[in-house]
Structure formats: structure tokens, C-alpha cells
Amino acid sequence: MPSLIDLFDKSYIINLPERRDRYRTMRRELEKVGIFLPSDKVEI
């Protein structure tokens, strides 16, 4: 079964520039599922 990220050409994550804490948290969560930034499939 394909992973969720493989079902879409690209995913976009919207984050406020001043919320660096949320950016770091999102990056850690993506790494847990095998997505490392920068990525061709994910743009923040």
C-alpha cells in the first residue's frame, strides 16, 4: 500500500514565519514518517 505522501504530487504546509516552534515540530513529525526536508514532495 502506498504511503499517504505518495498519493499526491506535492503537499504544502502553511506556517507563520514567527512560529518557528511549530515549524520545528512539523519537521520532526515528518521525519518520524520518513520525510526529510528539503523534499520534492513537501513544501513549507
trRosetta pair geometry for C-beta under 8 A, 3 or more apart (Angstrom, degrees):
i j d omega theta_ij theta_ji phi_ij phi_ji
2 6 4.0 -116 179 85 113 132
2 7 6.1 138 107 -59 125 77
3 6 5.0 97 57 2 72 105
3 7 7.8 -130 99 -14 45 86
3 33 7.4 144 -165 168 135 109
3 34 7.7 -104 -110 62 171 126
4 7 5.9 -51 -162 17 40 116
4 8 7.9 6 156 4 65 102
5 8 6.9 -76 -162 45 37 92
5 11 6.6 -81 -129 -11 79 134
5 33 7.7 143 -21 125 125 123
5 35 6.0 160 -81 -80 163 130
5 41 5.5 74 175 143 109 145
5 42 7.3 -48 -138 -54 120 103
8 11 5.6 87 92 -61 141 84
8 41 7.5 113 89 -167 86 98
9 41 7.7 -155 152 -131 33 75
10 40 7.7 -93 -103 147 93 60
10 41 5.9 -159 -116 -156 53 43
10 42 7.3 170 -164 -80 67 24
10 43 6.4 14 179 -1 114 107
11 41 6.3 30 16 151 90 78
11 42 5.0 -17 67 -108 98 72
11 43 7.4 174 88 26 50 66
12 42 7.8 161 -87 -158 25 54
12 43 5.3 -21 -110 70 71 93
12 44 7.8 146 -164 -95 55 29
13 26 6.1 140 176 177 154 151
13 42 6.6 18 -8 -173 110 99
13 43 7.2 -176 25 91 73 44
13 44 4.6 -24 69 -107 105 77
15 19 6.0 -128 -179 75 89 108
15 22 5.8 -174 -142 101 110 112
15 23 5.1 109 160 -80 159 86
15 26 6.8 -123 -78 9 137 153
15 44 5.8 0 14 -173 122 103
16 19 4.4 73 68 7 97 109
16 22 7.6 62 42 48 84 136
17 20 8.0 5 168 -59 45 76
19 22 4.3 6 147 22 114 115
19 23 6.6 136 108 -20 73 86
20 23 5.2 -51 -150 35 41 118
20 24 6.3 43 153 -20 70 102
21 24 5.9 -53 -151 35 30 109
21 25 6.4 30 151 -18 64 107
22 25 5.5 -52 -145 38 35 114
22 26 6.2 37 155 -20 67 104
23 26 5.9 -55 -148 36 28 110
23 27 6.4 30 153 -21 63 107
23 44 6.8 104 -136 170 97 149
24 27 5.6 -54 -148 35 31 114
24 28 6.5 32 153 -18 64 104
25 28 5.8 -55 -151 35 31 110
25 29 6.4 30 152 -18 65 107
26 29 5.7 -55 -147 37 33 111
26 30 6.3 34 154 -19 66 105
26 44 7.2 135 105 -109 141 134
27 30 5.8 -53 -149 35 30 111
27 31 6.5 32 152 -20 63 106
27 37 5.9 -78 -129 18 98 131
28 31 5.7 -55 -150 35 32 113
28 32 6.7 41 150 -28 63 100
29 32 5.6 -45 -155 22 35 117
29 33 7.3 12 155 0 62 102
30 33 6.3 -72 -159 46 35 95
30 35 4.1 -75 177 79 96 106
30 36 7.3 158 123 -81 105 26
30 37 6.7 61 93 -32 149 98
30 39 8.0 -133 167 -10 138 146
30 42 6.7 162 -139 134 145 178
31 34 7.5 62 -168 -67 34 12
31 35 6.8 -102 -76 68 32 56
31 36 5.9 56 -107 -93 81 72
35 39 5.7 -16 -173 -74 90 163
35 41 7.1 -99 -136 75 116 117
35 42 5.9 73 173 -10 132 144
36 39 6.4 138 78 -67 46 104
37 42 6.6 -83 -92 88 91 118
37 44 7.0 -7 -125 -1 147 122
39 42 4.4 39 71 37 125 91
39 43 8.0 -131 72 -59 79 49
